[in-house]
Amino acid sequence: MDYKQQILKILHSEMESRAEMTRRLGVTKAYITKLTSQLLDAQLIEEREIKDVTFGRPQQLLAVKSGQAFSINIMLRKGSFQGTLNDYNTVIAPLSVHHCALPEQMTPDELVSELAQGIAALCQAACIPLQRVTVLSVALQGGIEHFTGVVRYCPLFSDSNVNLMALIEQRTGVTTRIYNIAHCTNYLLAKRWPGQSWVAFMPGFGSLGYGYCTNGIPGLGENGFYPEIVHLPYDGGIEPAFNVIEANKAATVLSTAQALYFAICCTAPIHNIRLVIATGELFEDYGDDVLPLAQQMLMDNPNQHIREIRIRHDKVGHHYGVKGLVQLSSDTLTELLV
């Protein structure tokens, strides 16, 4: 493990003390002191205020130094472009924001042209030239290979197997990463619940995000392919089944709970996972109605592996995936800087 990188991956999203990093990373205080001294000398981090503690000495807080590296982060949903230009220090608010409508379907070349225009607008608004942007991250729906940047399929394209990463890098000259939208949320969940195992269901904005994590490591398939739950054989489709209609609330709450129960039974027992995380916009609004019903269905199942599964309602707020995308970019920046 590269502990310098691990330190920076903590400090780009929060101020923290050497003592806390010693606890989190499981190494000696002397080793953390040595590494942070090297990072201070390299001007990658800086000392901030002193934090008083209940017991022991006050602790010096550290943080990533701002203004040294930047990323552009773009979330592409059906018909919309949501972009920000961010500092390496993700605690700082976005330096610029650009939202615009997109056609619901485009060719890859048309999308890259739209992205180039959005990127130019972000750089101009932030007064930061593109040459100072180190990482460009794009998140979209569909079958995404994270390691290769290939989009196997996506609602935006009629084409399949599009090497979107290569197309964007050729156009911009900036190191590019391509992610499935749900991965951005699942990645942050892994940071919030280190070392744990779960399956996660993240319905919202007309889509059903899914992810899983074993022993703190988010799961990916071949070439970093992000898991897609839409292939489950559910009558009428599993994705549209996650839908509460206010005018028919009781019936659609029940049908959503039944769909969630089915999806849990198909996924969690495979890895003997006993924790389900329910998050996303649909559960922000209707989780208190849907999740107790699904939990009772699990507890009534005759199979012991399924009866032991518990649902955790994790209300993280809207647009949580955008925060995850920004942190993914800063983690990539860390790997490029150190």
C-alpha positions in Angstrom: 0.0 0.0 0.0 1.3 3.5 -0.9 0.7 5.3 2.4 1.5 8.7 1.0 -1.3 8.3 -1.5 -3.6 7.1 1.3 -2.8 10.2 3.4 -3.6 12.5 0.5 -6.8 10.6 -0.3 -7.9 11.4 3.3 -6.7 15.0 3.3 -8.2 16.1 -0.1 -11.7 15.6 1.4 -11.3 16.6 5.0 -8.9 18.2 7.4 -7.4 15.6 9.8 -4.7 15.1 12.4 -1.7 12.8 12.3 -3.2 10.9 15.2 -6.4 10.2 13.3 -4.5 9.1 10.2 -2.4 6.8 12.4 -5.6 5.2 13.6 -7.2 4.9 10.2 -4.2 3.5 8.3 -2.9 1.2 11.1 0.7 2.3 11.0 2.9 3.9 13.6 2.7 7.6 14.6 6.4 8.0 13.7 5.8 6.7 10.2 2.8 9.1 9.7 5.0 12.0 11.0 7.7 11.1 8.5 5.4 10.8 5.5 3.5 14.0 6.3 6.8 15.9 6.7 7.8 14.8 3.2 4.4 15.9 1.9 4.8 19.2 3.6 8.2 19.7 2.1 6.8 18.9 -1.4 4.1 21.5 -0.7 1.3 19.0 -1.4 -0.3 19.5 2.0 -0.3 22.3 4.6 -0.9 22.8 8.3 -4.2 24.3 9.4 -5.7 25.2 12.7 -5.1 23.4 16.0 -7.9 21.1 17.2 -8.5 20.9 21.0 -9.3 17.4 22.2 -11.0 16.2 25.4 -8.0 14.1 26.4 -4.4 14.6 25.5 -2.5 17.3 23.6 -4.2 19.6 21.0 -3.8 18.2 17.5 -2.5 19.9 14.4 -4.8 19.5 11.5 -3.5 19.0 8.0 -5.2 19.5 4.6 -4.3 19.2 0.9 -2.9 22.5 -0.4 -5.4 24.2 -2.7 -4.7 25.9 -6.0 -2.1 23.3 -7.2 -4.3 21.0 -9.3 -7.8 21.0 -10.8 -10.3 18.5 -12.2 -13.4 18.8 -14.4 -16.3 16.6 -13.5 -19.3 16.0 -15.8 -22.4 14.0 -15.0 -24.4 13.0 -18.1 -28.0 12.0 -17.6 -30.6 11.6 -20.2 -31.0 15.0 -21.8 -28.7 16.9 -19.4 -25.1 18.0 -18.8 -24.1 18.8 -15.2 -20.5 20.0 -14.9 -18.2 21.5 -12.3 -14.5 22.6 -12.3 -13.0 21.6 -8.9 -9.9 22.2 -6.9 -7.9 19.1 -5.8 -9.0 20.0 -2.3 -12.6 18.8 -2.5 -13.7 20.7 0.6 -13.6 23.8 -1.5 -16.8 24.7 -3.4 -16.7 24.2 -7.2 -14.8 27.0 -8.9 -17.3 27.0 -11.7 -20.6 25.2 -12.6 -22.2 24.6 -16.0 -25.5 23.0 -16.7 -27.2 22.6 -20.0 -29.7 20.5 -21.9 -28.5 17.8 -24.4 -30.2 15.8 -27.1 -31.5 12.6 -25.6 -29.4 10.6 -28.2 -26.2 11.6 -30.0 -23.4 10.0 -31.9 -20.1 9.7 -29.9 -18.6 12.5 -32.0 -21.5 14.8 -31.3 -21.2 14.1 -27.6 -17.5 14.9 -27.5 -18.2 18.2 -29.3 -20.9 19.0 -26.6 -18.4 18.1 -23.9 -15.7 20.3 -25.4 -18.1 23.3 -25.3 -19.1 22.6 -21.7 -15.4 22.2 -20.7 -14.5 25.5 -22.4 -17.4 27.2 -20.5 -16.2 25.8 -17.2 -12.6 26.9 -17.7 -13.7 30.4 -18.8 -16.0 30.9 -15.8 -13.2 29.8 -13.4 -10.5 31.7 -15.2 -8.4 28.6 -15.3 -6.9 27.5 -18.7 -7.5 23.9 -19.8 -3.8 23.3 -19.6 -4.0 23.5 -15.8 -6.7 20.8 -15.6 -5.1 17.5 -14.8 -8.1 15.1 -14.8 -11.4 15.1 -16.6 -14.0 12.6 -15.2 -17.3 11.8 -17.0 -20.1 9.7 -15.4 -23.0 8.3 -17.4 -25.5 5.5 -17.4 -25.1 2.1 -18.9 -22.5 -0.6 -19.3 -19.2 1.1 -18.5 -15.7 -0.4 -18.4 -13.9 1.8 -15.9 -10.4 0.4 -16.7 -10.6 0.9 -20.5 -13.0 3.8 -20.7 -15.2 1.8 -23.2 -19.0 2.4 -23.1 -20.4 -0.9 -24.0 -23.9 0.5 -24.2 -25.6 3.7 -23.0 -29.0 5.4 -23.5 -27.2 8.3 -25.1 -25.8 6.3 -28.0 -27.3 4.1 -30.6 -23.6 2.9 -31.0 -22.1 0.2 -28.8 -18.6 -0.4 -27.6 -17.6 3.3 -27.8 -14.1 4.1 -26.5 -15.3 7.3 -25.0 -12.1 7.8 -22.9 -9.9 7.7 -26.0 -12.2 10.1 -28.0 -12.2 12.7 -25.2 -8.5 12.5 -24.6 -7.8 13.0 -28.3 -10.0 16.1 -28.3 -8.9 17.7 -25.0 -5.4 16.3 -24.3 -6.5 15.8 -20.7 -6.3 12.5 -18.7 -9.8 11.2 -18.7 -11.8 8.7 -16.6 -15.2 7.3 -17.5 -17.5 6.0 -14.7 -20.9 4.5 -14.3 -23.1 7.0 -12.4 -24.0 4.5 -9.7 -20.3 3.8 -9.0 -19.8 7.4 -7.9 -22.3 6.8 -5.0 -21.1 3.3 -4.3 -17.5 4.6 -4.1 -18.5 7.2 -1.5 -20.4 4.6 0.5 -17.2 2.5 0.7 -15.4 5.5 2.1 -18.1 6.1 4.7 -18.3 2.4 5.8 -14.7 1.2 5.5 -14.1 -2.6 5.6 -17.8 -3.6 5.3 -19.7 -5.7 2.8 -23.0 -4.8 1.3 -25.2 -4.6 -1.7 -26.6 -1.1 -2.5 -29.7 -0.1 -4.3 -29.8 3.5 -5.5 -33.0 4.3 -7.5 -33.5 7.9 -8.7 -33.9 10.1 -11.8 -35.6 7.3 -13.7 -32.8 4.8 -13.3 -31.9 2.0 -10.9 -28.3 2.2 -9.6 -26.8 -0.9 -8.0 -23.5 -1.7 -6.5 -21.8 -4.1 -4.1 -18.8 -4.1 -1.8 -17.0 -7.0 -0.2 -14.6 -6.3 2.7 -14.5 -2.6 1.8 -13.7 -3.1 -1.9 -16.4 -2.1 -4.4 -17.0 -4.9 -6.9 -16.3 -4.6 -10.6 -16.3 -7.1 -13.4 -14.1 -7.7 -16.5 -12.1 -4.6 -17.5 -13.7 -2.8 -14.6 -17.2 -3.3 -15.9 -19.6 -1.8 -13.4 -22.4 -4.2 -12.4 -25.8 -3.6 -14.1 -28.9 -4.9 -12.3 -31.3 -4.1 -15.2 -30.7 -7.6 -16.6 -32.6 -9.3 -13.8 -35.6 -11.2 -15.2 -38.4 -9.3 -13.5 -41.9 -9.1 -15.0 -42.1 -5.7 -16.8 -38.4 -4.9 -16.0 -36.7 -4.4 -12.7 -35.8 -0.8 -13.3 -39.3 0.6 -14.0 -40.6 -1.5 -11.0 -38.9 0.9 -8.6 -41.5 3.7 -9.0 -43.8 5.2 -6.4 -46.8 7.1 -7.9 -48.3 9.6 -5.5 -51.8 9.1 -7.0 -51.6 5.4 -6.4 -49.2 5.4 -3.5 -50.2 2.4 -1.5 -50.1 0.0 -4.4 -46.9 1.3 -5.9 -45.1 1.4 -2.5 -46.0 -2.3 -2.2 -44.9 -3.1 -5.8 -41.6 -1.2 -5.2 -41.0 -3.2 -2.0 -41.7 -6.4 -3.9 -39.2 -5.5 -6.6 -36.6 -4.6 -4.0 -37.1 -7.9 -2.2 -36.7 -9.8 -5.4 -33.5 -7.9 -6.3 -32.0 -8.5 -2.8 -32.8 -12.2 -3.0 -31.0 -12.4 -6.4 -27.9 -10.6 -5.3 -27.0 -10.5 -1.6 -26.9 -14.3 -0.8 -24.4 -14.9 -3.7 -21.5 -13.5 -1.6 -23.2 -14.2 1.8 -23.7 -10.5 2.2 -26.1 -9.6 5.0 -26.3 -5.8 4.7 -28.3 -3.9 2.1 -27.9 -0.2 1.8 -30.9 1.7 0.4 -30.2 5.2 -0.8 -30.9 7.4 -3.8 -33.7 9.9 -4.6 -36.6 7.5 -4.5 -35.7 6.3 -1.0 -35.1 9.8 0.1 -38.7 10.5 -0.5 -40.4 7.1 0.1 -37.9 4.9 1.9 -39.8 5.1 5.2 -42.8 3.6 3.4 -41.0 1.0 1.1 -38.2 -0.4 3.3 -40.1 -1.7 6.3 -42.3 -3.8 3.9 -39.2 -5.2 2.1 -37.5 -5.9 5.4 -40.6 -7.9 6.6 -40.6 -9.9 3.3 -36.9 -10.8 4.0 -37.6 -11.9 7.6 -40.6 -14.0 6.4 -38.4 -16.0 3.9 -37.9 -19.6 4.8 -34.2 -19.4 3.8 -31.9 -18.6 6.7 -29.4 -16.7 4.5 -32.2 -14.4 3.4 -33.8 -14.0 6.8 -30.6 -12.7 8.2 -30.3 -9.8 5.7 -30.9 -6.3 7.1 -31.7 -3.1 5.2 -29.9 0.1 6.2 -31.7 3.3 5.0 -28.9 5.7 4.2 -30.2 9.2 3.6 -27.3 10.9 1.9 -29.3 13.7 0.2 -29.8 14.4 -3.5 -26.9 14.5 -6.0 -24.6 12.4 -3.7 -23.1 10.8 -6.8 -21.8 14.2 -7.9 -19.8 14.4 -4.7 -18.4 10.9 -5.4 -17.4 11.9 -8.9 -15.4 14.8 -7.6 -13.6 12.7 -5.0 -12.9 10.0 -7.7 -11.1 12.8 -9.7 -9.1 13.9 -6.7 -8.1 10.3 -6.0 -6.9 10.1 -9.6 -5.0 13.4 -9.1 -3.3 11.8 -6.1 -2.1 8.9 -8.1 -0.7 11.3 -10.7 1.0 13.6 -8.2 2.7 11.0 -6.0 
